[in-house]
Amino acid sequence: MNHIDVKQWSEGFHYLMFTARWCGTCRSIIRHLADIKEQASIDVTLVDVENEPELARRFSIKGVPVLMAIEKGKEVARLSGSLLKEEIVAWLDAHPKAKDETEMDDERDPINR
């Protein structure tokens, strides 16, 4: 089994999408993300919750799909549920990169727990 190296997210800003093979809504959002990627330079790492249950627990993922923005290993934004392409674009536009260097409390730091 290939586990995701969470240490790679300890620096910089990243987008994650928590998904599952059986999730039809997830497949729809993945298609939206592929369309969006053709028009904009975004990179979203797909995380299968069945293959990465510990990572899903660390980020308190209770259901899928979940889009998440993380900065320096800490969650800064989350969007979940059935989404239209326009909703995803608006969310990505609102979280294009680091907004500031404000430290988050340890409670929201799942990577360094």
N, C-alpha and C positions, 0 to 999 in steps of 0.2 A: 504494500500500500504506500502511495506517495503522500507524505505529509507536507503541509505547507510550512515553510520556515517563517515563523512570525517575526523573527528578529529583523527581517528585511523591512518590516514596517515601522521599526523603532525610530527611523529618521524620515523626514519628508512627509508628503501628503499623498494619500492613496484612496482609491475607491474599491470597495469590496461589494460583492453580491452573494449573499447566502441563498443557496438554492438546493433543490433535490431533484433527482432524475424523474420521480413520479409526479412532479408539480407542473401541471399544465400552464398555470399562470406564470411560473418561472420561465418556461420556454417562450411565452409571449414577450416577456420583458427582455429576455436575451435577444430575441429578434429585434426589438426596439433599440437595444443598445448597439447591435451590429449596424443598424441603419444610422444611428447617431454617430457612431465611430467613423463612418464614411464621410460625414460632413464636418466633424470636429476631431481634434486630437485628444481623445480620452483613452484611458486604459483602466479597465475594470477587471479585477481578479475574481473569478468565480470560485466560491467555496461551497462544496457539497457537504451539507450538514451530516449526512450519513457516513461520509469518509473522514470528516473532521469534527467529531462530536465534542471534543475538548475545546476546540476553538469556538464552536457555537455556544458552549456553556460560558466561556470567558466573556463573550460579548452579549450574553443573556438573550440569545436568539430563541424565541418561543414558537415561531412559525416562519414559513417562507412564502413568498420571497421578501428579502430585506436588502435594500441598498444602503450602504454605509460609507461615510467619509471618515477617514482616520488621519490624524496628524500626530507625528511622533509617537505612534503606537496607541493613541487614545482616540476614542470616538468623539467626533465633533458634530455629526449629523446623521440622521437615520430617516429612511422612507420605506414604508412597507405596504404590502397588499397589492391588489390588482390596480395597475397604473396605465394611464394613457401615455403615448409617446411624448405628448406635450407636457405632461406632468413631470416626466423624467427629465426632459430638457430644462424645464424651469428649475428643478431641484439642482441639477448639475450646474446651471448658471449661477445659482445662489451660493454654491460651494465650489468654486473653481480652483481654489488654492487656499493656503493658510491665510486666515484673516488677521491674526495677531499672534504674539508669542505668549499669550496668557497660559499659565500652567493650570491644568485641571487637577482636581483632587484625586487622591489615589483610588477612590471608589470607582472611577471611570477609566482606570488604567489596567485593562485586562491582560496586557502583554507582560507587564512587570509584576504581576501578583505573585 
